[in-house]
Amino acid sequence: MSDRHRADAVYTALLSRQGEQWVQPRVERTRRVLELLDDPQRTYRVVHVTGTNGKTSTSRIIESVVRAHGLRTGLFTSPHLERFTERIMVDGEPIADAAVAEAWDEIAPFVDLVDAELAATGDAPLTFFELLTVLAFVAFADAPVDVAVVEVGMGGAWDSTNTADGDVAVFAPIDIDHADRLGETIAEIAAVKAGIIKGGAAAVSARQVPAAVAPLQAAARAAEATLAFEGTDFTLEDQRLAVGGQQLTVRGLAGRYEDLYLPLYGAHQGANAALAIAAVESLIGGGSQPLALDVLTDGLAQVTSPGRLQLIGVAPTVLVDAAHNPHGARSLVAALRDSFDFDEWGLVLGVFADKDAVGIARELVPAAAHVFATAPDSDRAADPERIADLVEEAEVPVTVHPALADAAEAAREWASASDRRAVVIAGSVVLAGEALQLAAEEDWKDGWQR
């Protein structure tokens, strides 16, 4: 059996378990497996990243800058866009199929043991995400890596990733999301996310709404950890458009860094970069030593964030952005306005039924001249007719297309009628992944084909 087939068999085994949406506050189950494996997550330093939006981009920026310092890195993010190995990166590349299979072979006997223990107490077996977390931690130890940048799956305190002791806890902006599991207020959600702050660690946070600040401060005090906030302790001083991205000036915790090139669009990505710089300063210099400018410049220049305001087509221009909640949708609209010079946007919109479709539409639809309602390829997808109803309430032209391929074709044909039009595909990470595959298959960067 080839390495790819072996890795695909691991993914099939993971999919046979409770899915990522099945979440219980039971971090001790993941901890039990890791203990049996001699705690591989304690063999490297960890930067732990949580928040509502910007977690993945911030994690990717941190990883790139850390790697530029000559350290071997691991990066664990969720979900994936095209193939599950994207979730576990080693030195900037998706984990090798052979490494996935070998890590699974190490884990499997202990999975059976813990599943049996859970069954004996009437508890459910280990879940997809619990085991994926264990797989990542084992793979990082096997690599081995010097630093792992780990994105929280959901929340913080009871998330499976919280079995790692983060040297640095990173908080992207906190907003309402997963309210049924994390809490109905921002303060409640922030309290759960604050659970990643470990004793004596360093914590850095993006600008937060007032309701999120006090829970973070309380958790830092209880853990005797330091806590630095964007706007007070570090800040994005200047941000200018540049070809393919933006130029930044950042005042970090320990130094001021001018004319940094970041190959990502959007004001929110500039803020993510400032947060990432503060995190790396905390990790490498304890927050008191500035980063070498040439190393920082190199690290930022290598950053990618697939599926986040990514250009995937030209003539007409097509962008894709996950934007799977209102906060993300709001950031997307601001980026379209500030970073691109088009008169009209065609919006291909597809969301999951368990997401805030009303809130997402409320933010995105007013920025669109025409909406192409569709659905991600998932059992969780919202009916595109429902999306169309939301759009009609805003009195924006809308057409319904059950499959993304049809929606994208219609949107690209609409946009090709004028060089002042462009297309953005948004509303779901799954939809973003489909768009990336479709754009590659149809070569959208070669222009519109009638």
N, C-alpha and C positions, 0 to 999 in steps of 0.2 A: 504494500500500500504506500502511495506517495505521501510525502510530508503534508501536502495540501489536503489530501483526503483524510489524513490523521487529524489535522487541525479542524477540518469541517466536521469530523465525527465528534470532536470535543464540543463544538458549538451545538450540534444536534443534541448531545447529552444535556447541555445547559438549557436548551429550549424545552426539553421534556419536563422541566421543573416549573414551579410557580414563577410567573413572569415578573418583569420589573415593576409593574404596577401593584403587585402584591407586596405590601410593605407592613411590617410589624416592628414595634420598638423592641427589638430583641438582639442587640449587638453581641450579647454573650454567646450566641450560637456560632457566629463567625469567630469570636475569640477562642472558643473551644477547639475548633479545627486548627487554628493557628498555633495554639499551645501544643497540640499533638505533633505539629510540624516544627517545633522548637522556635516559634515566633520569628519567621523570616523577616517580618516587617520591622524588626528592631536592628537589622544589620546595615541600615543606611539611614541617612538623614532624610527628613520628610518636611515638605512644604504642603500644608493642607488648605484647600481652597473651597469656600462655600459662598453662598449668596443666592440671589434670585436670578439675576441676569449678569452675563459677562464672565461667568466662572470659567468656561472653556477657553475663551480668548485670553483671559488673564493667565490661566494655567499654561497655555502654549507660549505666551510671551516670557513668563518666568523660566520655563524649561529652556527656551532658546538662549536666554541670557546666562543662565547657569552653565549650560553646555559650552558657551563661548569662553567660559573661564577654565576650560580644560577638564571639567568634571564629567564623568559618565552619568547620564541621566535616564530616569524612567519617567513616563508620563501616563497617568491613568485618567481617562475622561469618559463621559457617557453623554448621549448614546453615540453609536457610530453612524456614518453616512452611507457607506457602501459595503464594507466588510468588517466583521467584528474585531479583527486584529488591529484596526485603527485605534481601538480603545486602550491598548497596551503598547506604548511606544518605548523603544530602547535606543538611546542616542539619536533621537529625531526620526526614527523609521518605525513603521509597524513591526511588531514582534514577528520573528521568523516562525513559520509554521512548525518546524521541528521543535523549537523552544516551547511552543504551546503544548504540543503533544507530550513532551518530556515532563513539563510541569504538571500536566494532568495525571500522568502516570505516578508522580510523587504523591499527589493529593488523593487519588481515588480510594485507597484502602481506608483512609481516615474519614472520608466522606461517608462510606458505608457504616463505619463505626458510630459517627455522630448521628446519622439518620436513624440508626437503631436506637440510640439513646433518646432521641426526640420521640420516636414512635412509642417507646416505653412509657413516656410521660403524657402521651396523647397530643403531642405537638406536631406541627407540620414539618415535612422534610426541609432540608436546606434549599434555599431559593436560587434562582438564576443569578441575581446580583450578589448574594452572599458568596456564592462559589466563584463568580467572576472576580470579586475582590481578592479572595484567597489565591486564585490563579495568578493575578497580577503581582501580588506580594511575593509569591514563590518565584515567579519568573524574574522579578527584579533582583532577588537575592541570588538566583542562579547566574545572572548576567556576568558579574554582579554590577550594580550601579552604586554610585557615590551618593546621589540625591534622587529621591522620588518626589515628583510633583503630583499630588493626588487630589482629584476633584471629588467632592462629596456627591453621592448619588441623590439623596434627598435629605434635607434638614441638616443634621449635624450630630447632635448628642448620641442618638441611637442608630446612626447610619453605620453600615458595615465597615466603611473606611475608617471609622473612629477607633478601630482597634490599633491603628498606628498612632504613635505619639509625635505629633507635629512639632518640629523645632520652631516653625513659623506658622501661625494661623492667619489666613487671608480672607477678608470679608468683602466680596463684591457687593454692589447695591442690593439692599433687601427690600422686597415688596411682597404683596399678596400673591401666593401661588401654593398649590397643594393645601388649601385651607382645611380640607377635611382631615388631613393628617398632621399638619404642623400648627394649626391654630387659625382663628378667624381674624386676628389683629396682627399688625406688623410687630407689635411688642412681643406677642406670643411666639411668632415665627422667629424673631431675632433671638429670643431666649433659647429656642431649640438649636439654632445655628451656632450660638455662642458656646455650646457644649464641646466644640473642637479645641477650645483654648486649654492647653495643658499646663501643668505646674511649671513655673519658671520660664515659660516660652515667650516669644515675641509675637504680638498680634498687630496687624496693619489692616486698616479699613478704608474703603472708599467713602466718599461723602454719603451720609445716611440721613433719612428723614428723622426728625427728633425722636419719634417713638422707638426707633431701633437703637439709639445711642445708649440709653440707660442700661438695657440688658447686656450689651457688650461690655460696658464699663464694670458692671457688677460681676460678670464672669471673670474679667481680667483681674479684678481685685481679689476675688476668691482664690484664684489660681496663682496669685503673686506674679502675674505676667505683665509685661509692658504692653501698652496699647497706643498706637499712633493713628491719627485720622487725617485723611486727605483734607486740605484746606486749612489745617492748623499746623500739623507737623511736617507735612510735605504737600506739594501741589503741582499741578500742571500750569506753568506760568504763561506759556504761549503755544499757539497751535495754528499752523498755516497749511493751506492746501499745497500739495506737491504732486508731480507726475507719479501716478500709481499709488499715492498715499498721502502722507503729511509730514511736515517738519515740526518738531516739538522742542520746547525748552521746559525742563523739569527741575524743580527744586526738591531734591530728595531728602532723606533723613540726615545724610552726611555730606552731601555735595550738590552742586548745581551743574546741570548738564545741558549744554546749548546745542541747537541745530541737530537734533537726533532725527534720523529718517525712520519712519515706521511705514512699511508697505501695506497698510490697512486703511480703509476709509471710515469716516464717521468720528464725530466728537467723542462719542462714548469709547472708541478704541484708544483715543489719546488718554482719556482718564484711566482706562484699563492699563495702559503702559506705565503711567505714573504709579499706580498701585503695585504693578509688578516690580518696578525699580525699587520701591520701598521694601518689598518683600525680599528681593535679592540682597539689598544692603543689610537687612536684618540677618539673613542667613550667612552671608560671607564675611561681613565686617562687624557683626553684632550691632549694626545700626550706627556705628560711630566712625567707620572708615569709608570714604567715598570709593565708588567703583572706578576702575581705570576706564577713561573715556573711550579708548580705542576698542577695548573688549566689549563695553556696553554698546557701542555703535555697531560692531560686528554682530552681536547677538540680536539686536533689534532688526537689523537689515535682513536677517534670515527668517523672520517670523512669518508664518502662514496661519490662517484660521479658516479652513474650508467650511463653506456653508454659511459664513458670516459676511454679508455684504460682498459677496464674491462675484467677480465678472466672469460669466460663462458663455457669453455670446456677443458678437459684434454684427453691425449692419443687419438687423437692429441690435442695439445694446440690450443685453439681458443680464440682470443681476439675480442672485439668489440669497435669501437670508432666512434663517430659521424662524425668528420672530414668533415664538409660540405662546406668548402671553402679552398682556397689554403693555407692560413696561418695555419689553423688547420691541413691540410694534411702534411704540412712541419713539424709541431711539432710532429705529429704521427710518421713520418719516423725517426726523430731523436730519439724518445723514443724507437722505435723498435730496432734501432741500439745500443743504449746505455744501455738499461735495460734488453735485452733478448739475449740469446746465441743460435741462430738458424742459419743454413746456408741458408735456403730457406724459403721464405714466399709465401703462396698462398693468393691472394687478392680477396675477394668477394666485388665487387664494384657496387654500385647503387646510383644514384644521382637524384636530381630534375632538371627538364628542365630549370627552371629559375635560377639555380645556375651556377657557372663558371666551367662547366664540364671539359673544356680544361685545366684550371689551376689546378684543383684537380687531374686530370689524370697526368699532367706534374710532379706533386710532388710525387704521389704515385706509379705510374707504374714502374719507374726505380728500385724501391726497391723490386719488385715482380718477382718471378720465373715463376708464372702462374697467370693469371687473370681470374676470373669467373664473367663475366658481367651479371648483373641482374637489377632488378628495384624495388624500394620501392612500397608498395601497396598503390598507390595514383594516382589521376588523374594528378598530377603535375610531375610524374616520367618521366625521360628521357628514350627514347627507348634504351634497352640494346644493340641493334645492333649499335646504334650510339656510345655507350661507347666502344664496341668492335673495331669499326673503329679507335677510338683514340688510343687504345692499340696497334693495328696492326702497326700504324705509328711509334711506339716506338720499334717495332720488338720484342715484348714479347708475348709468347704463350697465346692465349685467347680462351675461349669457352663461348657460350651464353646460359643463363638459364633464361627464362622469370620470374620465381618465385624464391624467396629466398630459399625456402625449397630444390628445386632442385640444386641451386647453392651451398648451404651449404653442401649438401650430396656429391656432386662431389668434393668440396674442401677438405672435411674431408677425403674422400677416397684417394685423391691425397696425402694428408699430412701423412696418416697412412702408406705409403710405406717406410717412413724413420723417425727415431727419431730425425733427424736434420731438419725436416720440421715443420712448424706451419701455422696457418691460421689467417688472420685478416679480419674482416668484417667492411667496412667503406663507407662513402660518404653521409650519411643522418641520421638525428636523427630518422626519421620514420623507416628507415631500421634497425637502432640500436635497436629500440623498438621491431620490429618483431623478431630480432635475440635473444633478451632476452627471449621472449615468446617461441620461437622454441627450444632454448637450454633447457628450463625448461621442456617443454612437452616431449622432446626426451631424457632428462637426459644425456646431453653431458659430464657431469662430471663423468659419469660412464664409459667413454671410447667409442671408435668407435665400432659400432655394424654392422657387415656385413649382 
